[in-house]
């Protein structure tokens, strides 16, 4: 008797003020992302392999999402509880940090900075002039004048600010 195939791993993250995001890689390549908003509305995104933009988007009202879940034979994903989200988000801070010319991050990628590993804070966006780079990937290169949007606890965002604003000239400080 053969073993049942292993269920694909699903990555979950809370997007402050937006909802909960579930990402599931597909065996055929690419992924599907389900965004569950506090209102109960669901958005299903289909990404092809190596594409940053979805090739398909389906928006469903709560009752439509429940029906699709029933058709798929799986329990529905509950909408985030707004009161619980307020409790969770109360421990988080969102900080905007300017990247000075002398920052050790300038010219290096997000991955090279190891900012989240070093400080616990996550870079959720890079603001560059009129451009906003949401959820930057590890290959995003920091430039002088960027504004980093960080999320984490107060201690984590303070630690990240210290790394970004360091004047010791290297990424190795504080590792």
N, C-alpha and C positions, 0 to 999 in steps of 0.2 A: 504494500500500500504506500503510495507517495504522500509526502508531507504537503500540507496546504501552503501555498505561497505566503511569504511574510508580508504583512500589511506595510504599505509605504509609510515612511516617517512623515509626520506633519509638523511643521514649524509654526509656533504661535507667538504673536507679539501683540501687546496692547498699544494702540496709537492714541495718545491723549487727545480727548475731545472728538475723536473720529469713530473709534470702536475697536474691535478685535480682528486681527488679520491672521488667517490660516493659509500657509503655503504648503502645497504638496507637489514634490517632483513627480513627473510621469515617467514610466518605464520607456515609453516611446520617445522621450526627449521633451524638453520644455517643462512647464508646470501649470498648475491651476492655483489661483489665489481666491480665497473667499473672504470678503470683508463683511463683518456683521456689525451694523451700526446700532447705537443705543435705542433707536426707534424700532429696531427689529428688521429694518430693510436689509437685504443682502445684495451684494454685488459679487458676481462671479467673473473672474478675469482668466483668460487663457493666454499663456505666453508660449511662443515657440522657442525652441532651444536657441540660446545666444541673442534673444531679442529683449530689449528693455521696455518695449511698449507692447501691450496686449494686442493680440490679433482679433480677439472677441471679448465683448463685455455684455453680461446679462444682468439687469437689475430686477429684483423680485421683491414684492411686498411680503410681509411676514407670513401671511397665509399661503402665498405661492411657494415660498421657501419650504414651509412645512410639507406641502403637497409633493414637491420635488424630492424631499428627504424620504417621504413615505414611498414614493415610486422607486427610489433607489434601495429601499429596504434597510435603511439605517436610521437611528434616532437623530432628530434634528439638533443642530447646534443652538443653544439658547442665546438670546440677545444679552449683551452685558447689562448688568443691573446698574443704573445710573448712580444710586446711592453708594453701592460698593465701589464703583469707579472713583467717586469723590474721595472715599477713604484711601484708596490706593494712590490716587494722584496727589493727595495732600502731602505725601512723603517725597514727591518728586519736585524738582526745580527745573525750569527751562531757563537757560542762560544764553545770552548773545555775547560772544567774545571776539574782539577784533584781533586779527593776525597782524602784528607789527612787522615792519621791514626786517628787523633783527631776530624775528622768531626762528627758533631752530626747525620749525616745521616747514618753512618756505622752501619749495622745490622738492619736497618729499611727499610720498603718498600717504593716504590715511592708513593703509596697511603697514607701511614702514614706521609710522608714528607709534603704533601699538597703544594708542590713546585709551581705548576702552580697557584693554588688559592692564595698563599701568594705573589707571585712575578709577575705572568703573563707570565713567561717564561715556555716553554715546553721542556721536555726531549725527544728528538727525537731518541736518541741512547745511549747505554752504551757500551763503549769499555772496554773490560776486557781481558788483555793479547792479545792473537791472535784472540779472539772472539769479534764479534760485535753483540750486541743485538739491533736490529732495532725496533723502535716503541715499547719500553718496556711496558708491561701491569702494572697495579697498584700493582700487587703482586711481581714485581721485587725487590729483596733485594740489597741494595747498599753495596759494599765492599770497604775497603781501597785499594787505587791504581786504582780504576775505573776511567775512564775519561768519563765525561758526555758531550754529544753533546746537547747544548741548542739552542733554537731558540726563538727570541722575539725582542722587541725594545732594544736599548742600555740600557735604564733604567731598563727594565725587566731582561736582562741577567746580568747586574751589581748587581741587588738585589738578583738574584739566586746565583751568585758567592759568595756573602756575606753570604748567608745561608749555602752553601756547605762548605765554608772555616771557618765558625764560630768556635770559640774556647771556647764559653761559656758553652759547654757541654750538651745542650739540644735542642730538636726540638721545644720547646715552645717559644724560643726567637724570637721576631719579629712577633708573631701571633697577 
